[in-house]
Amino acid sequence: MIRYLKRGASADVVASEDAKVRSLVEGMLTDIERRGDAAVREYSERLDHWNPSQFRLSKAQIEACYRELPDQAIADIRFAQTQIRNFAQIQRDALRDVEVETLPGVILGHKNVPIASVGCYVPGGKYPLVASAHMSIVTAKVAGVPRVIAAAPPFGGRPSPAIVVAMDLAGADEIYIMGGVQAVGAMALGTETIAGVDMIVGPGNAYVAEAKRQLFGRVGIDLFAGPTETLVIADDSVDGELCAADLLGQAEHGPTSPAVLLTTSAALAADTQAQIELQLKVLPTAAVAGAAWRDYGQVILCDTAEEMVQVADEIASEHVQVMTRDPSYFLERMTNYGALFLGPLTNVAYGDKVIGTNHTLPTKKAARYTGGLWVGKFLKTCTYQRVTTAAASAMIGEYCSRLCALEGFMGHKEQADIRVRRFGEKDGQAGGH
């Protein structure tokens, strides 16, 4: 039996909030497309209180950010980027161009072609999310993207030195300090001073996620990465203190971030809820994490591991932390998740910041049909074909002609027939149908 001991916001409440966001973002994007830089500047001043002489940072401004950071911080950023780059390169090496002769004289293949230009959004208004620079810019560069631009909002009324250094070390070709919908819209649509890109990637709040959704089709996007979601799957092999820390550690992302405990232990469910209240008394980000837990937190009690797999796949959470006696059980059976964190020795923060996997992951049930950002998202797998003999062209042409006639595509049929007539006759083959 599956019992909900604590429920989050209803679907109607969530839908109502989404509708408000959708309408606001639509108006902003229309305005940015119409008025370009002027609209971007107005939104930046109104929403971020940021109105610099130019949004793109100069080389001197970037170098100044390095001088503001301690050597240890720069070393830590380099370490994290090395881990992300290494894993992205392993993924890239697994993607091969192929060419094969499928029939005598018929050669088919595909090439993995990097996207020409990408805009990477790095959130940084509430927290300076340095790690998001690694996840998008480093990965795009490993894929071979020639032009990678990056944008982040001001932090504390100025560029965040840590984000700027991370962007530069990651290989960004252009760095802009601007946030939210105006940044995503400017990069995607282009303005008088910013050349538009072919793809937008990176996480963000509900407004950024909605902007990407509305722009999809005009440009590519990585995925819908809205408010952070976390699901902790646990049994009585762990304690409530650990579960509470892992739930609140992700709930602090924002007041609408769902945090869910899924367990087979009623005692652990009670202990975790008690521990959450205790930890909220001392957690510096308790105002945000507490609101998220109050309004979007859930506790679900199941009888069996099978039921937990069922519920977890229905939730399709962005992050799934598994702390049970047999975490591999869930690795082998779950199908809907952004990323799995297996066992109590790891956690979502490792993946968010440094371990090497990508932290830009699907939210709002998008894990049902996509994984997270990875090097393959920056590549177009493009096919090609080559026919090397007249005999092969005539043989394929005969099949093609009949199949075109079956569909009533007579122009298509003639494309095949002309080759059957020409090349079939060369080899002394009958060309009639």
N, C-alpha and C positions, 0 to 999 in steps of 0.2 A: 504493500500500500504506500502511496505517495502522499505525504501530508505537508502542507505549507504552514509552518509555524510563524512565519513573518512574510508579508507580501510587500512588494514595492508599489510604485505609482501604477495606476490603471492604464490600460491601453488607450482609453479615451483622453486621459490627461496628457499622455505622451503625444497623441495625435494632434491635440489642440495646440500644444507648444510647437510642434513641427510645422503646423500651418502658419503660425505667426512668423517663424523664422523664414519659411519659404517665401512669403510675400515681401518681407523686408529685403531679402537677398536679391530677389528678382528686380526690384526697383533700383538697387544699388548697381547691379551689373549693367542694366540698361543705361543708367546715367554715366557709368565709366566708359561704356562703348561710345556714347554720344559725345561726351565732353573730354575724355582722355585725362591728361595730366591735371587739369583743373579740378575735375571731380575727385581724383585720387587725393589731391592735396587737401581738399575740403573735408573729405572723410577722415583723413589722417589727423588733421587738426582737431576735428570735433570728437573723434573717438579715442585717439591716442595722445592728444595734445602735443602733436609732433608736426612741425612745419619747417624743415631744414631748407637750406638754399638748394640742395639737390638730394634726392633719396639714395642715389648710388654713392657708395663710399669710395674715396680716392685711395690710392696706394698709401699715401701718408697717414690717412685715418686708420687704415688697417694696421699699419706698422705701430701706430700709437696704442692700439688695443693689445698688441703683444707686450708692450712695456708695462701695461697695467696688471698683467697676470703674473702670479708667482711661478717660478720655474717648475714647481711640483705640479701645478695645475696644467701647464703646457705638456709636461711629461705624461700626465694621466690621460689627457686628450689624445696624445700620440699613441699611447698603449691601447686605448679603446678603438681607435681607428685602425690600428694594425689588426685587431681581432676581427672587426667587421670586414676589412679588406681581404683578409685571408680566407674567410668563409665565402665571401662573394666570389673570389677567384676560384675556389673549389667548385662552386656552383657553375661559374662560367665555363670552366674546363669540362664540365659534364655535358655541355650543350655543343653538339658537333654539327658542322655542316655535313650534308650527305649528298651523294650522287651514286645512282645505281642503274644498271641496265636491267629493266624489268621484263622486257621482251627483246628478242634480237633486233637491234637497230633503234630501240626506244630507250632513251635515257631520261630519268627523272631525278630531281634533286631539290634541296632547299638550302638557303643561306640564312644565317642569323645576322640581320643587319641592324646596327644601333640606330635608335631614334636620333634625329639631327639636333634637336634642341629640347631641353627640359627645364622647367621651373620648379625649384624645390622650396616648399614652404616650411619654415622652422618656427614652431610656436614659441612665444617668449614674453607674452604680456604679463601673465600671472607668475609663472616660473620661467627662468631662462633655460629652455629645454635643449641644452647643448647636444645631447645624444641624437636628436633628430637630424642634426647636420651630418653626423656620421652615416646615419641609416640611408639617407637619400643621396647625398652628393657623392660619397665614397662609392656607393653601389652603382650609381650612374656612370661614374668614371671608369670603374672596372668593366662595365659593359661596353665602353668605348664611345659614349655620347660626346660629340665634339664640343657642344656649347651647353654648359650647365650654369644656370643663374640661380641665385638664392635670395630669399627675402625673409626677414624676421622683424617683428615689431620692436619698437624701443622698449627698454626695460628701465624703469625708474627715470624716465625722461631723457634717455640717451641710449646709444647702441650698447648692447651687452658685450663687453670685451670677450667673455668666454665664448659666446655664440659666434662672434666675428672671427676669432682665432680658429675655432673649429671649422667654420665654413672655408676659411682660407687654406688651412692644412688639408682639408678634404679635397680641394681642387676646384672650388667654385671660380668660374670665369668672371662673373659680375656679382657683386654683393649689394643688396638694397636694404635699407632700414625702413620698412613699412609693414603694417600688419593687417590681419583679418581679410575681409572680403575685398578691400581695395587692393591688397597685395596680390591675391589670387587673380582678381579680375584684370589688373594691369599686366601681369605676366602672361595670362592666357589670351587676352584680347589685343594687347599691345597699346602703346600710347605714343605721343610725339617723341618721347625720350627713351622708351623701353621697347625694344623689338620683341614681338610676341613669340611664344614658344609653341612646340607641338604637343607637349604633355605637361601636366601639372601633377606633382606628387607631394606627399607629406601629410602628417596628421594635423589636427586642429580642433577648434571647438565646433559647436553645432552650426555656426554661421559659415565657417570655412568648409565644413563637410557639405553643406547645402550648396555653396557656391560651386564646388567641384561637381556636384551632381548636375546642376543646371548647365554647366559649361561642357559636360561630357558630350561628345559628338563633334563639337567645334574643335576641341582638343581632346587628347587622350587623358585619362587619369589612372592612377594606380589602383585605387579602390575607395570605398566610402569609409573613411576613418573618422568617426565622430567621437563623442565622449567615451572615455576609457571604460571598459567592462572587465570585471574579473570574476572568476568562478573558482572556488576552492572546493575540491572533492576530498573528503577526509573520512577516516574511520577512527576507532578508539586507539590506534597506534600512535596518535599525536595528541597534543593538548590544546586547550582553548586559547592559551596565550599566543602560541605560534599561529593558529588560524586567524585570530583577531589582528595580529600584526600584518599578516598578508592581505587581509581584506581592507584594512584601513590604509595600508601602504598604497593601494590603487585608488581607493575612494577619495584620497586627497587631490586627485587630478581635477575634480570639479564637483559641484553640488548635484549634478545630474548623472554621475558615474555609478552604474549599477555594480553592487558587490554582493555576491551570492555564496552562501555556504550550503553545500550539498553533502549530506552525511547519513550514515546508517546508525549513528549513535545519538540517542536522545540526551545522554549526559554531556557529550561533546557539544551538542547544539546549545544547551543551557550554559555550559562553561564558556563557550565562545562569546555568547551575547553578554555575559557578565564581564568578561575580559575586555570586550569592546568599550563598555561603559567606563571601566577603569582606565584604559589607555587613552580615551578621549579627554580625560582630566589632565593629562600631561603632554599630549601630542601638540606640538606647535601649530600644526595645520588642522586642529580639531574643528574649527568653525566650518571649514569646507568639507572635511571628511565626515564630520558628524551629520551635516545636512544630507550628504549623499547617502549615508547609512540609514538615516531616519526616513527619507523619502523614497529611496530606490533599493535599499538593502532587502535581501530575502534570506530566509532559512528554510531549507526543504529537507524533510526527513524521509528516508526510504528504508525499506526492509532488506534489500539485496543490492549487490553490486550491479546486477543486470538492470535494476530499476534506475540506478544512478547513471548508467550509460544512456539509458533511454531519455532521462530528463536532461542530461548534459547535451545530447545531440539536439534536443528540442530548443534549448536555450541558445546553442551555437555561439558561445561566448568568445570574445576576443582573446582573453588570457584564461587558461585553465591550469590551475596548480593542483597536482594530484599528490596527496599525502596519505597513502594507504599502505597496507602490508605488501601489496603487489601492484605497483604503479604500471607495470607492463601490461596488465590486464586491460587498462584503459587505452594505452598506446595501440594495442592490437585491435580494439573494438570500436573506439570512437571515430567518427567521420566528420563531425562538424565542429571545428575550432580554429582559432587563429594561430595559436601556438600552445604547445604543451610544456609544462614544467614538471618534471617527474621526480618525485621524492622530496623529503624535507631538506636535503642538502642544497637544493637549488631554489630559486624563487623568481618571481616576475621581474623584480628590480634588476637581477643579473641580466636578463634578456633586454630590459629597457635601456640599460646603460653601457654594457661592456663585454658581455660574454662572446658575442660574435654573430648571433642570429639577429634578424631585423625586427625592430619594434613597431614598424608601421603595419598594422594588422586590421582585418575586417571587423566591423562592428554592426550592430542592428541586424543580426542574423545573416549578414553577407557571407559568413563562413560556410553557409550551406553551398555556395557556388564558387568561392574563390579562396585562395590562400593569401598570405601577406605579401608585402613588397619584397622583391628579390631581384637579382641581376637579370633574370629572364623578362621582367616587366619592361625593361628598357631596350629590348630587342624585338624586332619584327622578324618572324620566321616566314621568309618569302620563297615560294616555290618557283621552279622553272622546268622546262621540258625541252628536249632536243631529239629530233628524229634524224637518224644518220643514213638510212637507206631508203631508196624508192620503194622497195618491197614492203618495208615496215609502214611507210606512209599509206600505201594503197590498202594494206590489210586493215590498219586501224580505220582508214577512211570508209571502208565498206560497213564496218560496225557502226561508225558514227553516222553515216548517211541514213541507215535504217532507224536508228534511235531518234534522229532529228525528225524523220517523217512521222514517227510514232507520236511525237509531241506537236507536230504541225509547224515546226520551225523550218520553213523552206529555204530561207537565206542561209541558215546554219547548214542545211543539207547540201547546198551548192558549194559551200566552203570545203566540205568533204569530197563531194563528187568531182570537182575540178581536179583535185589531187589524185583521185582514183583514175580519172581519165588520162591525166598526163603521166603519172608515175607508174601506174599499172601497165600502161602500154609499153613503157620503156623496158620493162622486165618481161614483156610478153604475156602479161596477166589479163584476164578478162576484167573489164571495168564496169560492166552493166549491173543493174540492180533490178 
